[in-house]
Amino acid sequence: MIIEPLIDIRSGKAKFITAPYAMESGYNRSDEACTLNADNDWDTIIEFLNEYKGSPKTLRSYTSEMERFISWLIYEKKIPISAIKRSHAADYMEFLKNPEPQIWCGHRANKFKKDGRINKDWFPFSYSKEDLCGLADATTRRSRKILDSYFKYLVDNNYLYGNPLIAKRTKGQ
């Protein structure tokens, strides 16, 4: 399996390089009047990212996280955003700490070559100086905050009924 780049922000605005394949909406998809221009779960990501087009550093950071997240949904779970449950969110947080290196990790490389072509040496995760793959705890917490912001955005715009990241935690977890 080869993880292909999905999102291009070189123009300062997010767009899909190749749109992810269509999936039927999940249980959490709201039937209320949505205020987004999204026709499907994947389009919500582009709308969310483009909220940050005025802040290039934030757009770059959020794009990196959202690209990892949707790649994980597509390649690992094979579910749409609107089907995510609390357990999926917990699985994803664990995945961020320890992705399968042969599939998800490579040495740091730009997504695009200077001539504009996709760089086949790009991976969603980069090896650390110690040749470890996965995110540090602080980066994982930042990733969770980005995803929480994304799901809150979807709920606030009536795209989803609820945010799967905010379910109550049990004592000791």
N, C-alpha and C positions, 0 to 999 in steps of 0.2 A: 504494500500500500504506500502510495506517495501522497503526502499532504500538499495540495496546491494552494498558492496564495489566492485569496478571495476578494480582497478589498484594495482599491487604489485611491490614494489621497493626494497624489502628486499635483493635482490642479488646485488643491486647497479645499476640495469638496469630496466627500466620500461617494464612491460608486463601486458596484461590483465589477470585477474583472470578468468573471463568469458567474451568473446567478446560480445559487444553489438549486438543486432539483426541488420541484414542488412536493410538498407533503400536505396531507389533510390536516386541518386545524385540530388542535387538541382540546381536552375537556375544559381548559381554563380560558378559552377564547370567548370574550364577551359578545353578547348580541345587542348591546346598547349602542347608541350612536357614537361611533369612534371619531375623534377629532384629528386623526392622522390620515395622511394620504396613502397609507400602506394597504396594498391588496392582499398581502400575505405576511407571515411571520418574519421572513427574511428582509422584506422592505422596511420593517420597523427599525432594523439595525441601522440602515442607511439614514433614515430620518433622525434617529437618535444621534448618530455621529455628526450629522450636519448641523445639529444644534451647537456644536463646538468649532465650526469652521472659522470663527473669528479668533480662535486661540490655537494656533498651530501645534504648540507643544502638547496641549491637552488632547487635541484631535489625534495626534500621533500615538499618544499613550493609550487612549481609549480604543483606537482602532486595533492596536496590537492585542489588547485583551479581548475585544469582541471577536476578532478573527480566530484567536485560539478557542474561544468558547463555541462559536458556531461550527468550527472544524470538529471539535470534540462531539458536538451534538450529531453532526452528519456522519462522521467516521466511526465513532465509538458507540453511541446510543441509538442512532438512526431514528431520532424523534424531532418534532418541531418545537420551537420555543414555547408555544401554547400548551404543550403536553408535559412540561417540566414540573416535577413534584419536589417536595423538600428533600427527599432522598437523593434525587438527581443532583441537586445543588451541593449536597454533602459529598457525593461521589466526585463531583467536579473539583471541589476544593482539595480533595486528596490527590486527584489526578495532577493538579498543578504542582504538587510537591514531588511527584515521581512519575512523569510520563515515560512511556516505553522509548528508550533512547534511539533504537534503530529506526523508528518511525517518525518521532516527533522532534528529535534534537540534531543540531548540526553546529558547526562553528559559525560565529557571527558573520552574516552576509546580508547585503542589501536585498530587498525584494525584487528590484529591477536592476538590470544592467544599464550602463551609460547610454546604450542605443535604444533603451526603452523596452527591450524584451524581458520576459520574466526570467529571473535568475534561478536556475535549477538547484543551486547550492543553498537557497533560502529554506529555513525551517521555522516553525512556530516558536521553538525554544532554542536558545543558544547554550552551549556548554560553558560552564564557569571556568575560571582559571585552573581549578582543581579537576577539570574534566567531569564535573557532575552535571546532571541534567535535572531540571526542575527549578521551581521558584523558592526563594527564601521565604521565611514566615512573614516578614514585613511586606514583601511583594505580593504574597498570597492574600494578605489582609487588604491591600490596595485593590487587588483584583476583585475581591468580594464587594468592596465599596462601589466599584464601577458597575458591577452587575446589579447590586442593590439599587443604584441610581437608575439603571436601565429599566429594571422591572417596575420601579416606582413610576417612571415615565410612562410605561405601558398602562399601568393601572390608572394613573391620573388622566390619561387620554382615552379611557374606556376601551382599550384594546384587550386587556386581560381583566378578569374578575379579581384576581388576587396576586400578590407577590409571593412566590414560593420561597424566597429567602428570609421572610420576616416571621415565619411561624415560631411560636413560643418554643424556647429551649427548655429541656428538663434540667433539674438541679444537677450540678456536677459535670455537665457537658460543656 
